Amino acid sequence: MGIPYTLFERNADFGGLWNRDDPKTPVYDSAHLISSRTMTGFEGYLMPDTWADYPSGEHVLSYLRQFAQDYRIYEQTRFNETVEKAEPVEGGWQLTTSTGSVEKFRWLIAANGSNWLPMMPSWPGEFSGTVRHSSSFRNATEVAGQRVLVVGLGNSGVDIACDVTHTAAKVAVSLRRGYHVIPKHILGKPADVFASSGPPLPIKMRQWIFTRLLRLLVGDLSRYGMPKPDHKLMETHPLLSDQFVPHLRHDDIEILPDIKGFDGDAVLFSDGSGRVFDQVICATGYDWEVPYINPDLLPWSRGRLAPPLSIFPDVPNLFLLSFIESNGSSFSLFNEMSWVIGRAIKSEAKAPLEYTKLRDILKSTRFDVTGGLKMQDTDRHVGYMNNETYRKALVRLRKLMGWPVAEVAPKP
């Protein structure tokens, strides 16, 4: 779009959470994408078809860095420089960085990501073992010979529980609710490829079809101690694993209820029982933060940001990018979000009436991002979106604004 920009990166190279040199990375050695390489990636920049269906963390990192190289993003980036404060001033934003630099920019795009601040629960009592967040977990050798309890059954929790079955003396998972476990492959295809390959159907009809297909493929997991889900399929963040169900069936992983407290080396549960463990790993997610912007300026709701289209807070010349939770690949949405931000910036710079129209539309229009799905009433699902429906919402905005069809930027 021809908009000059400066990118600040606190590390020495690109990669975000996939950069294993960042001491804050939550990525463990065995981490892979939970969306397939076919459905992941930036528009017009496919992942190599020689890669596995679900690429490893190392492959994802190389993909991001190659993209940055091909599009000459390195040339516009100031590495090893952290934005410590961003303040709105007349005509834009004033940034103070870790080098002591104080500079003014007309527009600010906050894109620091959402999986950096571990959400750590607390329980009454004292535990004589180790309690830590899953963000510090790297590989199964760390718990060799130990009795391990994983708290939470998101995708990280499932991966870690399966990993440690190979080294730990005992593995259990503590749950507050049941989950729909989706195989990573359905009839030989990655699950998201399979889901997108059929005829276009209403979301509710797909929900009905895939619920019944899942019953055939996975069966009733309550036989192995899993609570029955208290929600319909597609109403929470998807849980994908090819390994978890076999481990349940082979009694490698035990399912336990919610934790109520500690007593020495014993973990106490909501059903009145207690079990002895050496280590508790909390796969309990992450809080969001934009540490360089006064939180009073942003539309926080239960620890999440959910402005119109997850892009437009009611703050002049500020845009959000990467603060989303969705049921598919975020990579594939960032292209479209970035294009919309670019159009908004060009409007503000050269077409004030068009920019006023944009702001009026954002205030007066409700954009559906769930497709009618009733998402779970949890902090994580505030502003949660269905990828397909969100794309339609962005197309709707484009049409309301009279913008052209989003184009794919050619390599420089």
WONOR-V718858 format. One record per pair of residues at least 24 apart in sequence whose C-alpha atoms are under 10 Angstrom apart, sorted by the first residue. I is the first residue (numbers start at 0). J is the second residue. If there is no record, write none. Layout:
((I J) (I J))
This chain:
((0 338) (0 341) (0 342) (0 345) (0 406) (0 408) (1 341) (1 345) (2 341) (2 342) (2 344) (2 345) (3 75) (4 72) (4 75) (4 76) (4 104) (4 106) (4 107) (5 72) (5 74) (5 75) (5 76) (5 77) (5 104) (5 107) (6 72) (6 73) (6 74) (6 75) (6 76) (6 77) (6 78) (6 80) (6 108) (6 110) (7 75) (7 76) (7 77) (7 78) (7 79) (7 80) (7 81) (7 82) (7 96) (7 110) (7 111) (8 76) (8 77) (8 78) (8 79) (8 80) (8 81) (8 82) (8 111) (9 77) (9 78) (9 79) (9 80) (9 81) (9 82) (9 96) (9 97) (9 111) (10 77) (10 78) (10 79) (10 80) (10 81) (11 77) (11 78) (11 79) (11 80) (12 64) (12 73) (12 76) (12 77) (12 78) (12 79) (13 60) (13 61) (13 63) (13 64) (13 65) (13 67) (13 68) (13 72) (13 73) (13 76) (13 78) (14 56) (14 57) (14 59) (14 60) (14 61) (14 62) (14 63) (14 64) (14 67) (15 60) (15 63) (15 111) (15 112) (15 114) (15 115) (16 56) (16 60) (16 112) (16 113) (16 114) (16 115) (17 55) (17 56) (17 57) (17 58) (17 59) (17 60) (17 61) (17 63) (18 56) (18 57) (18 59) (18 60) (18 61) (18 63) (18 64) (19 56) (19 57) (19 60) (22 135) (23 114) (23 115) (23 116) (23 117) (23 134) (23 135) (24 114) (24 115) (24 134) (24 135) (24 136) (24 137) (25 114) (25 115) (25 116) (25 117) (25 132) (25 133) (25 134) (25 135) (25 136) (25 137) (25 155) (25 285) (26 56) (26 133) (26 134) (26 135) (26 136) (26 137) (26 155) (27 56) (27 133) (27 134) (27 135) (27 136) (27 137) (27 138) (27 139) (27 155) (27 158) (27 159) (28 55) (28 56) (28 57) (28 136) (28 137) (28 138) (28 139) (28 162) (29 55) (29 56) (29 57) (29 137) (29 138) (29 139) (29 158) (29 159) (29 162) (30 54) (30 55) (30 56) (30 57) (30 137) (30 138) (30 154) (30 155) (30 158) (30 159) (31 55) (31 56) (31 57) (31 58) (31 59) (31 158) (32 56) (32 58) (32 59) (32 154) (32 328) (33 154) (33 155) (33 183) (33 189) (33 190) (33 191) (33 237) (33 238) (33 239) (33 240) (33 327) (33 328) (34 183) (34 189) (34 190) (34 191) (34 192) (34 237) (34 239) (34 326) (34 327) (34 328) (34 329) (34 330) (35 183) (35 184) (35 188) (35 189) (35 190) (35 191) (35 192) (35 327) (35 328) (36 189) (36 191) (36 192) (36 328) (37 189) (37 191) (37 192) (38 189) (38 191) (38 192) (38 195) (38 327) (38 328) (38 329) (38 330) (38 331) (39 191) (39 327) (39 328) (39 329) (39 330) (39 331) (39 332) (40 66) (40 328) (40 329) (40 330) (40 331) (40 332) (40 333) (40 334) (41 66) (41 328) (41 329) (41 330) (41 331) (41 332) (41 333) (41 334) (41 335) (41 407) (42 330) (42 331) (42 332) (42 333) (42 334) (42 335) (42 406) (42 407) (42 408) (43 334) (43 406) (43 407) (43 408) (43 409) (43 410) (44 407) (44 408) (44 409) (44 410) (52 183) (52 184) (52 188) (52 189) (52 192) (53 183) (53 189) (66 410) (68 410) (69 409) (69 410) (69 411) (70 408) (70 409) (70 410) (70 411) (71 410) (71 411) (81 291) (82 290) (82 291) (82 292) (83 290) (83 291) (83 292) (84 289) (84 290) (84 291) (84 292) (84 293) (85 109) (85 289) (85 290) (85 291) (85 292) (85 293) (86 291) (86 292) (86 293) (86 296) (87 292) (87 293) (87 296) (87 314) (87 315) (87 316) (87 317) (88 315) (89 315) (90 315) (90 316) (91 315) (91 316) (91 317) (92 315) (92 316) (92 317) (94 291) (94 292) (95 291) (96 291) (104 316) (105 315) (105 316) (105 317) (105 344) (105 348) (106 315) (106 316) (106 317) (106 318) (106 344) (106 347) (106 348) (107 315) (107 316) (107 317) (107 318) (107 319) (107 344) (108 310) (108 316) (108 317) (108 318) (108 319) (108 320) (108 321) (108 337) (108 340) (109 289) (109 291) (109 292) (109 310) (109 317) (109 318) (109 319) (109 320) (109 321) (109 322) (110 289) (110 318) (110 319) (110 320) (110 321) (110 322) (111 287) (111 288) (111 289) (111 290) (111 319) (111 320) (111 321) (111 322) (112 287) (112 288) (112 289) (112 319) (112 320) (112 321) (112 322) (112 323) (113 285) (113 286) (113 287) (113 288) (113 289) (113 303) (113 321) (113 322) (113 323) (113 324) (114 284) (114 285) (114 286) (114 287) (114 288) (114 322) (115 284) (115 285) (115 286) (115 287) (115 288) (116 284) (116 285) (116 286) (116 287) (116 288) (117 281) (117 282) (117 283) (117 284) (117 285) (117 286) (117 287) (118 281) (118 282) (118 283) (118 284) (118 285) (118 286) (118 287) (119 281) (119 282) (119 283) (119 284) (119 285) (119 286) (120 150) (120 281) (120 282) (120 283) (120 284) (121 258) (121 259) (121 260) (122 258) (122 259) (122 260) (122 261) (122 266) (122 267) (123 258) (123 259) (123 260) (123 261) (123 262) (123 267) (124 259) (124 260) (124 261) (124 262) (124 263) (124 266) (124 267) (125 260) (125 261) (125 262) (125 263) (125 264) (125 265) (125 266) (126 260) (126 261) (126 262) (126 263) (126 264) (126 265) (126 266) (126 276) (126 277) (126 278) (126 279) (127 261) (127 262) (127 263) (127 264) (127 265) (127 266) (127 276) (127 277) (127 278) (128 261) (128 263) (128 264) (128 265) (128 266) (128 275) (128 276) (128 277) (128 278) (128 279) (129 264) (129 276) (129 277) (129 278) (129 279) (129 280) (130 277) (130 278) (130 279) (130 280) (130 281) (131 278) (131 279) (131 280) (131 281) (131 282) (132 279) (132 280) (132 281) (132 282) (132 283) (132 284) (132 285) (133 159) (133 279) (133 280) (133 281) (133 282) (133 283) (133 284) (134 280) (134 281) (134 282) (134 283) (134 284) (134 285) (135 280) (135 281) (136 280) (136 281) (136 282) (138 162) (138 163) (138 166) (139 163) (139 164) (139 165) (139 166) (139 167) (140 165) (140 166) (140 167) (141 166) (141 167) (142 166) (142 167) (142 168) (142 169) (142 277) (142 278) (143 167) (143 168) (143 169) (144 168) (144 169) (144 277) (145 169) (145 170) (145 276) (145 277) (145 278) (146 170) (146 171) (146 274) (146 275) (146 276) (146 277) (146 278) (146 279) (147 171) (147 172) (147 252) (147 275) (147 276) (147 277) (147 278) (147 279) (147 280) (148 172) (148 173) (148 252) (148 253) (148 254) (148 255) (148 266) (148 274) (148 275) (148 276) (148 277) (148 278) (148 279) (148 280) (148 281) (149 173) (149 174) (149 252) (149 254) (149 255) (149 278) (149 279) (149 280) (149 281) (149 282) (149 283) (150 174) (150 175) (150 255) (150 256) (150 257) (150 258) (150 279) (150 280) (150 281) (150 282) (150 283) (151 175) (151 176) (151 257) (151 280) (151 281) (151 282) (151 283) (151 284) (152 176) (152 177) (152 178) (152 180) (152 238) (152 281) (152 282) (152 283) (152 284) (153 178) (153 236) (153 237) (153 238) (153 239) (153 282) (153 283) (153 284) (154 180) (154 236) (154 237) (154 238) (154 239) (154 240) (154 282) (154 284) (155 238) (155 281) (155 282) (155 283) (155 284) (156 238) (156 280) (156 281) (156 282) (156 283) (156 284) (157 238) (157 239) (157 240) (157 242) (157 243) (157 244) (157 282) (158 239) (158 240) (158 241) (158 242) (158 243) (159 280) (159 282) (160 242) (160 243) (160 246) (160 251) (160 252) (160 253) (160 280) (160 282) (161 240) (161 242) (161 243) (161 244) (161 245) (161 246) (161 247) (161 251) (161 252) (162 242) (162 243) (163 251) (163 252) (164 246) (164 251) (164 252) (165 251) (168 251) (168 276) (168 277) (169 251) (169 252) (169 253) (169 276) (169 277) (170 250) (170 251) (170 252) (170 253) (170 254) (170 276) (170 278) (171 250) (171 251) (171 252) (171 253) (171 254) (171 255) (171 276) (171 279) (172 225) (172 252) (172 253) (172 254) (172 255) (172 256) (172 257) (172 279) (172 280) (172 281) (172 282) (173 253) (173 254) (173 255) (173 256) (173 257) (173 258) (173 268) (173 279) (173 281) (174 225) (174 226) (174 254) (174 255) (174 256) (174 257) (174 258) (175 226) (175 255) (175 256) (175 257) (175 258) (175 269) (176 225) (176 226) (176 227) (176 228) (176 229) (176 230) (176 256) (176 257) (177 220) (177 221) (177 224) (177 225) (177 226) (177 227) (177 228) (177 229) (177 230) (178 220) (178 225) (178 226) (178 227) (178 228) (178 229) (178 230) (178 231) (178 232) (178 235) (178 236) (178 237) (178 238) (179 210) (179 213) (179 214) (179 217) (179 219) (179 220) (179 225) (179 227) (179 228) (179 229) (179 230) (179 231) (179 232) (179 233) (179 234) (179 235) (179 236) (179 237) (179 238) (179 239) (180 213) (180 217) (180 218) (180 220) (180 228) (180 232) (180 237) (180 238) (180 239) (180 240) (180 241) (180 243) (180 244) (181 209) (181 210) (181 213) (181 216) (181 217) (181 232) (181 237) (181 238) (181 239) (181 240) (181 241) (181 243) (181 244) (182 213) (182 216) (182 217) (182 238) (182 239) (182 240) (182 241) (182 242) (182 243) (182 244) (183 238) (183 239) (183 240) (183 241) (183 242) (184 239) (184 240) (184 241) (185 212) (185 213) (185 216) (186 216) (190 239) (191 326) (191 327) (191 328) (195 387) (201 370) (201 371) (202 233) (202 369) (202 370) (202 371) (202 372) (202 385) (202 387) (202 388) (203 233) (203 370) (203 371) (203 372) (205 232) (205 233) (206 231) (206 232) (206 233) (206 234) (206 372) (207 231) (207 232) (209 233) (217 244) (217 245) (218 244) (220 244) (220 247) (220 248) (221 254) (222 247) (222 248) (223 247) (223 248) (223 249) (223 250) (223 252) (223 253) (223 254) (224 252) (224 253) (224 254) (224 255) (224 256) (225 253) (225 254) (225 255) (225 256) (226 254) (226 255) (226 256) (229 375) (230 373) (230 374) (230 375) (231 372) (231 373) (231 374) (231 375) (232 372) (232 374) (233 326) (233 369) (233 372) (233 373) (233 374) (233 375) (233 385) (234 326) (234 369) (234 372) (234 373) (234 374) (234 375) (234 376) (234 380) (234 383) (234 385) (235 325) (235 326) (235 372) (235 373) (235 374) (235 375) (235 376) (235 377) (235 379) (235 380) (235 383) (236 324) (236 325) (236 326) (236 327) (236 374) (236 375) (236 379) (236 380) (236 383) (236 384) (236 385) (237 325) (237 326) (237 327) (238 326) (284 379) (285 379) (286 378) (286 379) (287 322) (287 379) (288 322) (289 319) (289 322) (300 378) (300 381) (300 382) (301 377) (301 378) (301 379) (301 380) (301 381) (302 378) (302 379) (302 381) (303 378) (303 379) (303 380) (303 381) (303 382) (303 383) (304 381) (304 382) (305 381) (305 382) (305 383) (306 361) (306 382) (307 360) (307 361) (307 362) (307 364) (307 365) (307 366) (307 368) (307 382) (308 336) (308 361) (308 365) (308 366) (308 367) (308 368) (308 382) (308 384) (308 389) (308 390) (308 392) (308 393) (308 396) (309 336) (309 368) (309 382) (309 383) (309 384) (309 389) (310 336) (310 337) (310 339) (310 340) (311 340) (311 343) (311 358) (311 361) (311 362) (312 361) (313 358) (313 361) (313 362) (315 347) (316 343) (316 344) (316 347) (317 344) (318 343) (318 344) (322 382) (323 379) (323 380) (323 381) (323 382) (323 383) (323 384) (324 379) (324 380) (324 381) (324 382) (324 383) (324 384) (324 385) (324 386) (325 368) (325 369) (325 380) (325 382) (325 383) (325 384) (325 385) (325 386) (325 387) (325 389) (326 369) (326 383) (326 384) (326 385) (326 386) (326 387) (327 384) (327 385) (327 386) (327 387) (328 386) (329 386) (331 386) (331 390) (332 386) (332 387) (332 389) (332 390) (334 405) (334 406) (334 407) (334 408) (335 389) (335 390) (335 393) (335 394) (335 405) (335 406) (335 407) (336 390) (336 393) (338 393) (338 405) (338 406) (338 407) (338 408) (339 393) (339 394) (339 396) (339 397) (339 402) (339 405) (342 397) (342 400) (342 402) (342 403) (342 405) (353 400) (353 401) (354 400) (356 399) (356 400) (357 396) (357 397) (357 399) (357 400) (360 396) (360 399) (360 400) (361 396) (364 396) (365 392) (366 391) (366 392) (366 393) (366 395) (366 396) (367 391) (367 392) (368 392) (368 393))
